[in-house]
C-alpha cells in the first residue's frame, strides 16, 4: 500500500568526502529533514534497503563502486515506489548532466552550489514524490472500487470472474483441489416487496457479513448478482467445501435480520431468511474449465431451489441433495 509522506522527509547523502557529507547533512537538517549519511556504495545500498529514504543525494565517484552501479541497484524497479535520486558531481557540463539523467537519476547538482539551490532541488523532488504517491493512492482506491460491490463491500462479479479463471488455471497446473459455492437467499423478492428495498439492502449486507465470517483468509467471496453470492475455495476438496457450505447455511438460517426502524413509530422487527446453496469442485467428472465449474455449481444451486429451497446441493456428475443435520 502506498503511504504519503507525512512526517519529516528522510534523506540519504552518499559521498566519500566527510566534509561534503557533513556540510550537506547540516544544510538539510536545518530544513527539518531527517538525514543519514553513507561514505561508500555498499553502505548506501544497505541504508536504502533498511531506512527506505524518501530522497537520495548520490555522489558518482565512490571509493568502492561506480556511482552508476549504485544508482542501478538502489533505484526502485516496481511501479508502486518512487524514490528520487539527485546526482552529485564536480562536473557541471551539459554532457555530464545528460548522462546522469539518462542512467536514471531524477536531478543533477554540481558540488559547490549555494545552499538555497540545494534546498530548492530537494524540495522539488520531495514534492514530486508526494504527488506521485498521492496519485498512486488515488489509482489504488479507484481500482479497488472497480472490483468492489458498493452495497455489501464484497468483491463484485468482474473480480469474481477473473479470479475464478486464475484459480482454476492454478489448480490445473499444480494438481490442487478447487471448490465453488453458490448461495442464493430464498424468496428475497418478498423481503423487498413487504419491507422495501432499503430493508432488503440491509439483509444483503448482513448476509454478506455472515458469509465472509464463515471463510478463511485465502477464500474469495463475491456478490454474484442480486441476492446471489459466490465463494471460491482454493485448495479445498468436496468434504471441506461442504463443511463451509453448511457453516454458511446455518449462519444465514440462524440470523435474525433486523428490519427497521418501524413505520409510524413502530419498533424495528426481526425476520428470518433461508439460503439455497450449490457446490461443485475440481477435479470432478466433466469439469475441465472454470466455465464448467461455474455452470455445474449453478446447476447444483438450482437443484437445491427445485428441491424446496433452504438446502445444500452438491454437483457430482448429476446433482444430488446434501442433507445437513438440522437443529
Number of C-alpha atoms within 10 A of each C-alpha: 9 14 11 15 16 7 9 13 16 20 25 24 25 29 25 20 14 12 10 15 19 14 12 20 19 13 16 20 15 11 12 12 16 17 20 18 21 21 18 22 27 14 13 24 17 13 17 20 10 9 12 14 19 21 23 29 23 28 26 22 18 18 13 12 13 14 21 18 12 19 24 13 14 18 18 13 10 7 7 13 16 17 18 22 24 23 25 24 18 13 12 13 9 9 9 14 19 13 12 22 15 10 12 16 22 15 19 20 20 15 15 11 9 9 12 10 11 17 15 11 15 21 15 12 20 20 13 15 20 18 14 17 20 16 14 19 17 13 12 15 11 12 11 13 14 14 17 20 19 11 12 19 15 22 22 22 18 15 20 21 15 10 15 24 15 12 20 23 16 16 17 15 9 8 12 17 20 26 28 27 29 28 25 24 23 19 13 18 15 11 19 15 11 10 15 13 13 13 19 21 16 17 26 22 15 18 24 22 15 18 23 18 13 16 18 10 8 10 15 20 22 27 26 22 12 11 20 19 24 27 25 24 24 21 18 19 19 21 11 13 24 23 12 20 29 20 17 23 24 20 18 23 15 13 17 15 19 15 19 15 12 11 9 6 7 9 11 11 12 11 11 12 18 19 25 26 34 31 31 32 26 26 19 16 11 12 18 14 15 20 14 14 27 22 14 25 28 23 21 28 29 19 23 26 20 10 15 10 20 19 23 28 31 27 24 18 12 10 20 16 17 17 10 16 7 5 5
